[in-house]
Amino acid sequence: MKRIASTYAVSAIAIAVAIAAPFCMPINIATEILIYGIFALATYLLVSVAGLYSFGQAAFFGVGGYVAGYVFINTDLPLVAGIVLAAAGSAAVALVVGMMSIKRTGIYFMMLTFAFNQMIYYLAYSWHSVTGGEDGLGGIRRPDLDVPGLGRLDMSIHENFYIFAAVLFVAVFAALYQLMHSPLGLVLNAARQNARRTASLGYSVYRAQLLAFVAAGAASGVAGALFAMLYRIMPIDAISWTNSGTAVFMVIIGGMSSIFGPIIGAALFIWLQGFFSLIWARWPLLFGLFIILVVLFLKGGAIELFERVRGLFTARRQQRSTP
């Protein structure tokens, strides 16, 4: 019961963030932050909870985008069916990749996921009839959504699509939070700290990590499907390993000590990209410098900064209350 109540509480915070976002920035930017928030949450599950540093998440992001794009271009399936197929397709690919990668640890696991990402990238680049090759898969439509009691919502209206993306964001957030605090999450945390000891207690570390890998792949597929629908094209760059690095950077920037870290990291990453590009044409240099400073001086990311500021105010309040 306590875990369910906790899930409701953090989900309420996620809902509040989703409601407030469009009032603080252009709705397209807010939608992109929600999408990359889902992608970063999936990466957070692997990196921070399971201890699996994957550089292959972009492959599942891309598979989700291509599956949804292909379905919406070539069939009349409803919106929800396309999203489900995108998640299922990414989960299936993640299952295959995970079965061959998770038996290795550390740098070997990282290199295997990187290699699989490059293989899937090359497949997408070469399979022009399905993926559009280097031109990307364009002309992706946004099917209308039939909502009982509300009628049909036109997804071509940005506000309606944002609401749909926000609902999926909250659903993925709640599901991943529940998973992280379930017995499976406890096994993942234990395995991250000491895999041999966890296995000696009778738990299957391989099975737990594989389930987490598949769940993260499915969530990445949902993010990829929403990304393809937002821009009505699935570019080949979205499946590049650099997009996997983007998700890892978001987790680092936001902080790995809280589930809200990757969401904050996604918002900061996207906002800073736009800000730096406005002040200097060579903005990637500024962004790289920012990443270096975070890693060197703020290892806990934005969450650590928040904790420091809160601790400072708490200390001052205690000093004032002391006679």
C-alpha positions in Angstrom: 0.0 0.0 0.0 2.8 2.4 0.8 4.4 1.8 -2.6 1.1 2.4 -4.3 0.7 5.6 -2.4 4.2 6.7 -3.2 3.6 6.0 -6.9 0.5 8.2 -6.8 2.5 10.9 -5.1 5.3 11.0 -7.6 2.9 10.6 -10.5 1.0 13.7 -9.2 4.3 15.6 -9.4 4.9 14.4 -12.9 1.4 15.5 -13.9 2.0 18.9 -12.4 5.2 19.3 -14.4 3.4 18.2 -17.6 0.6 20.7 -17.0 3.0 23.6 -16.2 5.4 23.1 -19.1 3.4 24.6 -22.0 2.9 27.8 -20.0 6.7 28.2 -19.7 7.9 27.6 -23.2 6.6 27.0 -26.8 4.5 23.9 -26.9 6.7 22.1 -29.5 9.7 22.4 -27.1 7.6 21.3 -24.2 6.5 18.2 -26.2 10.1 17.4 -27.2 11.1 17.6 -23.5 8.4 15.1 -22.5 9.5 12.8 -25.3 13.2 13.0 -24.3 12.1 12.7 -20.7 10.7 9.3 -21.5 13.9 8.4 -23.3 16.0 9.6 -20.4 13.9 7.7 -17.9 14.5 4.5 -19.8 18.2 5.1 -19.8 18.1 6.0 -16.1 16.5 2.6 -15.4 19.5 0.9 -17.0 22.3 3.2 -15.8 21.3 4.2 -12.3 19.1 1.2 -11.2 20.5 -1.8 -13.1 24.1 -0.5 -13.4 24.1 -1.2 -17.2 25.8 1.5 -19.2 24.2 1.0 -22.6 25.1 2.9 -25.7 22.4 1.1 -27.7 19.2 2.9 -26.6 19.0 4.9 -29.8 18.5 1.7 -31.7 15.3 1.1 -29.7 14.3 4.7 -30.0 14.7 4.4 -33.8 12.9 1.1 -34.1 9.9 2.6 -32.3 9.9 5.6 -34.6 10.2 3.6 -37.8 7.6 1.1 -36.7 5.1 3.8 -35.8 6.0 5.8 -38.9 5.5 2.8 -41.2 2.2 1.8 -39.6 0.8 5.3 -39.8 1.9 5.8 -43.4 0.8 2.5 -44.8 -2.2 1.4 -42.7 -5.3 2.8 -41.1 -4.6 1.4 -37.6 -5.6 3.7 -34.7 -3.1 5.8 -32.9 -2.9 3.7 -29.8 -2.3 0.5 -31.8 0.6 2.2 -33.6 2.2 3.2 -30.3 1.7 -0.4 -28.9 3.3 -1.9 -32.0 6.2 0.6 -31.7 6.8 -0.4 -28.1 6.4 -4.1 -28.9 8.9 -3.9 -31.8 11.5 -2.1 -29.7 11.0 -4.6 -26.9 11.5 -7.5 -29.2 14.7 -6.0 -30.6 15.8 -5.2 -27.0 15.2 -8.8 -26.0 17.4 -10.1 -28.8 20.2 -7.6 -28.1 19.9 -8.1 -24.3 20.1 -11.9 -24.5 23.5 -11.6 -26.3 24.9 -8.6 -24.3 23.9 -8.8 -20.7 26.1 -11.9 -20.1 29.0 -9.5 -20.4 29.7 -6.7 -18.0 31.4 -3.3 -17.8 33.2 -2.1 -21.0 32.3 -5.3 -22.8 28.6 -4.8 -22.3 29.0 -1.2 -23.4 30.8 -2.1 -26.6 28.3 -4.8 -27.5 25.4 -2.4 -27.2 27.3 0.1 -29.2 28.0 -2.5 -31.9 24.4 -3.6 -32.1 23.3 0.0 -32.4 25.7 0.5 -35.3 24.4 -2.6 -37.0 20.8 -1.5 -36.7 21.8 2.0 -37.8 23.4 0.5 -41.0 20.3 -1.6 -41.6 18.1 1.4 -41.4 20.4 3.4 -43.6 20.4 0.6 -46.3 16.8 -0.4 -46.2 15.6 2.6 -48.2 12.3 1.1 -49.2 11.1 0.8 -45.6 13.1 3.5 -43.6 13.8 6.1 -46.3 17.5 5.6 -45.9 19.6 8.7 -45.4 16.5 10.9 -46.2 14.6 9.5 -43.3 11.0 8.3 -43.2 8.8 11.3 -44.1 5.1 12.0 -44.4 4.2 10.4 -41.1 0.6 11.2 -40.1 -0.9 11.7 -36.7 -4.1 9.6 -36.6 -7.0 11.2 -34.6 -7.6 9.8 -31.2 -11.1 8.6 -30.2 -11.7 9.3 -26.5 -14.8 7.9 -24.9 -17.0 10.8 -23.7 -14.9 13.4 -25.5 -15.2 12.3 -29.1 -12.4 12.4 -31.6 -9.3 14.5 -30.9 -7.5 16.0 -33.9 -3.8 15.1 -33.3 -2.7 17.7 -35.9 -3.5 20.3 -33.3 -0.3 20.8 -31.3 -2.2 21.2 -28.0 -4.0 17.9 -28.4 -0.8 16.1 -29.4 0.9 17.5 -26.3 -1.8 16.2 -24.0 -1.5 12.8 -25.6 2.3 12.9 -25.1 1.9 14.1 -21.5 -0.5 11.1 -20.8 2.1 8.7 -22.1 4.9 10.4 -20.2 3.0 10.1 -16.9 2.1 6.5 -17.7 5.7 5.5 -18.5 7.0 7.5 -15.4 4.5 5.7 -13.1 5.3 2.3 -14.6 9.1 2.7 -14.3 8.8 4.1 -10.8 6.7 1.1 -9.8 9.2 -1.2 -11.4 12.1 0.4 -9.6 10.5 0.0 -6.2 9.2 -3.5 -6.9 11.0 -6.7 -5.9 12.6 -6.7 -9.4 14.0 -3.2 -8.7 15.4 -4.4 -5.4 17.2 -7.2 -7.1 18.5 -4.8 -9.8 19.9 -2.5 -7.1 21.5 -5.4 -5.2 23.0 -6.7 -8.4 24.4 -3.3 -9.3 26.2 -3.2 -6.0 27.4 -6.8 -5.9 26.2 -9.2 -8.6 27.9 -12.3 -7.2 26.5 -11.9 -3.8 23.0 -11.3 -5.2 23.3 -14.5 -7.3 24.5 -16.5 -4.3 21.2 -15.6 -2.6 19.3 -17.4 -5.3 18.3 -14.5 -7.5 18.7 -14.6 -11.3 20.7 -11.5 -12.0 20.7 -12.2 -15.7 16.9 -12.5 -15.8 16.3 -9.4 -13.8 18.7 -7.3 -15.9 17.2 -8.7 -19.1 13.7 -7.7 -18.0 15.0 -4.2 -17.2 16.7 -4.0 -20.6 13.5 -5.0 -22.4 11.4 -2.5 -20.3 13.8 0.2 -21.1 13.7 -0.7 -24.8 9.9 -0.6 -24.9 9.9 2.8 -23.2 12.5 4.1 -25.7 10.3 2.8 -28.5 7.4 4.9 -27.2 9.6 7.9 -27.1 10.8 7.2 -30.7 7.2 6.9 -31.9 6.2 10.2 -30.3 9.3 11.8 -31.8 8.4 10.6 -35.3 4.8 11.9 -34.9 6.0 15.3 -33.5 8.1 16.1 -36.5 6.3 13.8 -39.0 9.6 12.3 -40.0 12.0 9.8 -38.6 15.5 11.0 -39.5 18.4 8.5 -39.7 20.3 10.6 -37.2 17.8 9.6 -34.5 19.0 6.0 -34.5 22.7 7.0 -34.4 24.8 6.0 -31.3 25.2 9.7 -30.6 21.5 9.8 -29.6 22.3 7.1 -27.0 25.0 9.4 -25.7 22.4 12.2 -25.5 20.2 10.2 -23.2 23.2 9.3 -21.0 24.2 13.0 -20.8 20.6 13.9 -19.8 20.8 11.4 -16.9 24.2 12.8 -15.9 23.1 16.5 -16.1 19.9 15.9 -14.1 21.5 13.5 -11.6 21.3 9.8 -11.0 20.1 9.9 -7.3 16.5 10.6 -8.1 13.9 9.5 -10.8 13.3 13.2 -11.4 16.9 13.7 -12.4 16.6 12.4 -16.0 13.5 14.6 -16.5 15.3 17.7 -15.3 18.3 16.7 -17.4 16.1 16.4 -20.5 14.7 19.8 -20.0 18.1 21.4 -19.3 19.7 19.6 -22.3 17.0 20.8 -24.8 16.8 24.3 -23.4 20.6 24.8 -23.3 20.9 23.6 -26.9 18.5 26.3 -28.0 20.1 29.0 -25.8 23.7 28.2 -26.8 22.8 28.1 -30.5 21.4 31.6 -30.2 24.5 33.2 -28.7 27.2 31.5 -30.7 27.4 29.6 -34.1 29.8 27.1 -32.6 27.5 26.3 -29.7 28.6 22.6 -29.4 31.8 23.9 -27.9 29.9 25.7 -25.2 27.7 22.7 -24.6 30.8 20.4 -24.3 32.3 22.8 -21.8 29.0 22.7 -19.8 29.1 18.9 -19.7 32.8 19.0 -18.5 32.0 21.4 -15.7 29.0 19.3 -14.5 31.1 16.1 -14.4 34.0 17.9 -12.6 32.2 20.0 -10.1 28.6 18.7 -9.9 28.8 14.9 -10.1 25.3 14.6 -8.7 23.9 16.9 -11.5 21.0 19.3 -11.0 19.6 17.2 -8.2 22.8 17.6 -6.2 22.7 21.4 -6.7 19.1 21.4 -5.5 20.1 19.5 -2.4 23.0 21.8 -1.7 20.8 24.9 -1.9 18.1 23.3 0.2 20.7 22.3 2.8 22.0 25.9 2.8 18.6 27.3 3.5 17.9 24.7 6.1 21.1 25.5 7.9 20.3 29.3 7.9 16.8 28.6 9.2 18.2 26.6 12.0 20.7 29.3 12.9 17.9 31.9 13.1 15.7 29.7 15.2 18.6 29.0 17.7 18.5 31.4 20.6 
